[in-house]
């Protein structure tokens, strides 16, 4: 048992889907998994294990930001011997070429965060890519499902309420198409621990035009991402 997760040894699957919101984890379990069991609720970060088409899978929330997902993913990889974590979340689009509900498979996450530098003593680097085979499996699965999918770099920001106009310099440098807050730490942990990690994102906001998915639309809007992630896990 880890410091922040109360699941017993063997209660966490090798493959984990990780939304940010505990209630979204609960929604996935109730609508997609069979024989699901709540295995941890410490700090109200719900984690479940069940089966999808006979394959064991866990779903657990990450919370918000690099520090939060950094803790949970590290403990899942080390204390519970998870092999793969796929972050499934929402993002804000930096470009008007993206539309609401578009689905992104993150090639890498760039960030101003010092997470990897502080955690692992690595020389300051402002981007890390997905780790292991999940990225390619997700791409192949999307083609089989005829699910449109965009492969692109993203920005993991430490700041939600950013002052000033225009895109941050790091976004221009790496041509990141969208912003979220967690993948940089997840990819860093997986790289350090030689594990597999990927990030699927649904565009929920267009920053330039202030368009956004309504609260009522969100669960339905995220269904293609949830299905793609689960179908991809079947191939792992």
C-alpha positions as CSV (number, residue, x, y, z in Angstrom):
1,X,0.0,0.0,0.0
2,X,1.4,3.4,-1.0
3,X,1.2,6.7,0.9
4,X,-1.6,8.1,-1.3
5,X,-3.4,5.0,-2.6
6,X,-5.1,2.6,-0.3
7,X,-5.5,-0.3,-2.8
8,X,-4.1,-3.7,-1.6
9,X,-1.4,-5.5,-3.5
10,X,-2.9,-7.1,-6.6
11,X,-5.9,-4.8,-6.8
12,X,-4.5,-2.5,-9.4
13,X,-4.3,-3.7,-13.1
14,X,-1.3,-3.5,-15.3
15,X,-3.0,-1.0,-17.5
16,X,-4.6,2.1,-16.2
17,X,-6.8,4.9,-17.6
18,X,-6.3,8.1,-15.7
19,X,-8.7,11.1,-16.1
20,X,-8.1,14.1,-13.9
21,X,-11.6,14.1,-12.3
22,X,-12.6,11.4,-9.8
23,X,-16.2,11.7,-10.9
24,X,-15.1,11.1,-14.5
25,X,-13.3,7.9,-13.3
26,X,-16.5,6.9,-11.7
27,X,-18.5,7.6,-14.9
28,X,-16.1,5.4,-17.0
29,X,-16.4,2.6,-14.6
30,X,-20.2,2.7,-14.5
31,X,-20.6,2.9,-18.2
32,X,-17.8,0.7,-19.6
33,X,-16.4,-1.7,-17.1
34,X,-17.8,-5.0,-15.7
35,X,-17.3,-6.4,-12.2
36,X,-15.8,-3.2,-11.1
37,X,-14.6,-2.7,-7.6
38,X,-13.6,0.6,-5.8
39,X,-10.1,-0.2,-4.6
40,X,-9.0,3.2,-3.3
41,X,-10.8,6.4,-2.2
42,X,-8.0,8.1,-0.2
43,X,-8.4,11.9,-0.5
44,X,-11.5,11.2,-2.6
45,X,-9.3,10.2,-5.5
46,X,-11.4,7.2,-6.7
47,X,-9.6,4.2,-8.2
48,X,-11.4,1.2,-9.6
49,X,-10.5,-2.1,-11.1
50,X,-12.8,-4.1,-13.4
51,X,-12.8,-5.7,-16.8
52,X,-13.5,-4.4,-20.3
53,X,-14.4,-7.2,-22.8
54,X,-12.6,-9.6,-20.5
55,X,-9.4,-7.5,-20.0
56,X,-8.6,-6.3,-16.6
57,X,-8.2,-2.5,-16.4
58,X,-8.0,0.1,-13.7
59,X,-9.4,3.6,-13.8
60,X,-8.1,6.2,-11.4
61,X,-8.1,9.9,-11.1
62,X,-4.9,12.0,-11.2
63,X,-6.1,15.3,-9.8
64,X,-4.8,18.5,-11.4
65,X,-1.3,19.5,-12.4
66,X,2.1,17.9,-12.7
67,X,2.6,17.5,-8.9
68,X,-0.6,15.6,-8.5
69,X,-0.3,13.2,-11.4
70,X,3.4,12.9,-10.6
71,X,2.6,11.4,-7.2
72,X,-0.1,9.1,-8.4
73,X,1.5,7.8,-11.5
74,X,4.9,7.2,-9.7
75,X,3.2,5.2,-7.0
76,X,1.1,3.2,-9.5
77,X,4.3,2.4,-11.5
78,X,6.4,1.5,-8.5
79,X,4.2,0.3,-5.6
80,X,1.6,-1.4,-7.7
81,X,3.8,-2.5,-10.7
82,X,1.6,-0.9,-13.3
83,X,3.0,-1.2,-16.9
84,X,1.0,1.5,-18.7
85,X,-0.9,4.6,-17.8
86,X,-3.0,6.4,-20.5
87,X,-4.0,9.9,-19.4
88,X,-7.5,10.7,-20.8
89,X,-8.4,14.4,-20.4
90,X,-9.6,17.6,-21.9
91,X,-7.5,20.5,-23.4
92,X,-7.8,24.0,-24.7
93,X,-6.8,24.5,-28.3
94,X,-4.3,27.1,-29.2
95,X,-5.1,27.0,-32.9
96,X,-8.4,27.6,-34.6
97,X,-7.5,24.7,-36.9
98,X,-8.7,22.5,-34.1
99,X,-12.4,22.2,-33.4
100,X,-14.4,21.3,-30.3
101,X,-14.5,17.5,-29.8
102,X,-11.3,16.9,-31.8
103,X,-9.2,14.1,-30.4
104,X,-5.4,14.4,-29.9
105,X,-2.8,11.7,-29.3
106,X,0.1,13.7,-27.7
107,X,3.5,13.2,-29.5
108,X,5.2,15.0,-26.6
109,X,4.5,17.5,-23.8
110,X,6.5,20.7,-23.5
111,X,6.4,22.6,-20.3
112,X,7.9,25.3,-18.1
113,X,7.7,22.9,-15.2
114,X,10.8,21.9,-13.3
115,X,9.2,18.6,-12.3
116,X,11.7,16.3,-14.1
117,X,14.7,18.4,-13.1
118,X,13.7,18.4,-9.4
119,X,12.5,14.7,-9.3
120,X,15.3,13.0,-11.3
121,X,18.1,15.5,-11.4
122,X,17.9,15.7,-15.2
123,X,19.4,18.6,-17.0
124,X,16.7,21.2,-17.6
125,X,14.7,20.1,-20.6
126,X,11.4,21.6,-21.7
127,X,9.8,18.6,-23.4
128,X,9.4,14.8,-23.1
129,X,7.6,12.4,-25.4
130,X,5.2,9.6,-24.9
131,X,6.9,6.4,-23.7
132,X,6.5,2.8,-24.9
133,X,4.2,1.3,-27.4
134,X,0.8,2.8,-26.3
135,X,1.1,5.8,-28.7
136,X,1.4,3.6,-31.8
137,X,-1.3,1.2,-30.5
138,X,-3.7,4.1,-30.0
139,X,-3.0,5.3,-33.6
140,X,-3.6,1.9,-35.1
141,X,-6.8,1.3,-33.0
142,X,-8.2,4.7,-34.1
143,X,-7.8,3.7,-37.7
144,X,-9.6,0.4,-37.1
145,X,-12.4,2.3,-35.4
146,X,-12.5,5.0,-38.1
147,X,-11.9,7.5,-35.3
148,X,-10.3,10.7,-36.5
149,X,-7.2,11.4,-34.4
150,X,-4.6,14.1,-34.5
151,X,-1.0,13.4,-33.6
152,X,0.5,16.6,-32.2
153,X,2.7,18.2,-29.5
154,X,0.9,19.7,-26.5
155,X,1.7,22.1,-23.7
156,X,1.6,21.1,-20.1
157,X,1.1,24.3,-18.2
158,X,1.5,25.0,-14.5
159,X,-0.7,28.0,-14.9
160,X,-4.4,27.9,-15.6
161,X,-5.2,31.7,-15.2
162,X,-2.5,33.2,-17.4
163,X,-2.2,37.0,-17.8
164,X,-1.2,38.7,-20.9
165,X,-2.1,38.2,-24.6
166,X,-0.7,35.8,-27.1
167,X,0.7,32.3,-26.8
168,X,3.5,31.5,-24.3
169,X,7.0,31.4,-25.9
170,X,7.3,27.7,-25.2
171,X,4.1,27.0,-27.3
172,X,5.7,28.9,-30.2
173,X,9.0,27.1,-29.9
174,X,7.4,23.6,-30.0
175,X,4.4,24.4,-32.1
176,X,2.1,22.9,-29.4
177,X,-1.5,22.8,-30.6
178,X,-3.3,22.6,-27.2
179,X,-2.8,23.0,-23.5
180,X,-3.4,20.8,-20.5
181,X,-1.6,20.4,-17.1
182,X,-0.4,16.9,-16.5
183,X,1.3,15.0,-19.3
184,X,4.8,16.4,-18.8
185,X,5.1,14.7,-15.4
186,X,3.5,11.5,-16.5
187,X,5.9,11.2,-19.5
188,X,8.8,12.0,-17.2
189,X,7.9,9.4,-14.7
190,X,7.5,6.7,-17.3
191,X,10.8,7.6,-18.9
192,X,12.6,7.4,-15.6
193,X,11.0,4.1,-14.7
194,X,11.0,2.6,-18.2
195,X,7.3,2.3,-18.3
196,X,4.6,3.0,-20.9
197,X,2.6,6.3,-21.0
198,X,0.4,8.0,-23.4
199,X,-2.0,10.9,-23.4
200,X,-5.4,11.2,-25.2
201,X,-7.1,14.6,-25.1
202,X,-10.5,15.9,-26.2
203,X,-10.6,19.5,-27.2
204,X,-13.1,21.1,-24.8
205,X,-12.2,24.8,-25.3
206,X,-10.9,27.0,-28.2
207,X,-8.9,29.6,-26.5
208,X,-8.9,32.3,-29.3
209,X,-12.7,32.2,-29.8
210,X,-13.8,31.3,-26.2
211,X,-15.9,28.4,-27.5
212,X,-16.3,25.6,-25.0
213,X,-18.2,22.3,-24.5
214,X,-21.0,22.9,-22.1
215,X,-21.2,21.0,-18.9
216,X,-24.1,19.0,-20.2
217,X,-22.2,17.9,-23.3
218,X,-19.0,16.8,-21.6
219,X,-19.7,13.2,-20.7
220,X,-21.1,12.5,-24.2
221,X,-18.3,14.4,-25.8
222,X,-15.7,12.4,-24.1
223,X,-17.2,9.0,-25.1
224,X,-15.0,8.6,-28.3
225,X,-11.8,9.1,-26.2
226,X,-12.9,6.7,-23.5
227,X,-13.8,4.0,-26.1
228,X,-10.5,4.5,-28.0
229,X,-8.5,4.2,-24.8
230,X,-10.2,1.0,-23.7
231,X,-10.1,-0.6,-27.1
232,X,-6.4,0.2,-27.3
233,X,-5.8,-1.4,-23.9
234,X,-7.2,-4.7,-25.4
235,X,-4.2,-4.8,-27.7
236,X,-1.6,-4.3,-24.9
